[in-house]
């Protein structure tokens, strides 16, 4: 599963890359404007870069372009992450509380998501930290945000990209749910 981080204007501030275990860096691609590729690569030489065609794309247009690029490149499963993430997991002793995720936690949960993504379950992700104590423990159908996992061929076949300029992640999720495709959010 490719890990895709769309970004713009955050040179030297790639919190998500810093939060990822280095073992995942070979599968990580930062998508940014052309003029940011070299500065980012100086800070993070162990990840790949993809220059977006227009420096001023909205996030909706950028994510749609990423989905088409993923399909063209044969990346059947991707996890698109916001560029400012820290990772947490539920505590064993108090499941309604969180702790900082270790590298093995992140790798484990990303692998769990990758194994779930399929033509029958084409979207999934991870819940936000805020309000997390109100979510059920484990995988459930829910709102996807910040961490968007997709089975690319299925999503591109079902959804109409760029119907909205903002909150397109919610629009894509709703299109898939309305078409009868559940998601898995943890």
Helices and strands as residue ranges (DSSP letters): E 2-6, H 15-19, G 22-27, E 28-33, H 34-43, E 48-52, H 59-72, E 77-81, E 88-90, E 98-100, H 103-116, E 123-125, G 132-134, E 147-151, H 152-158, H 168-178, E 183-185
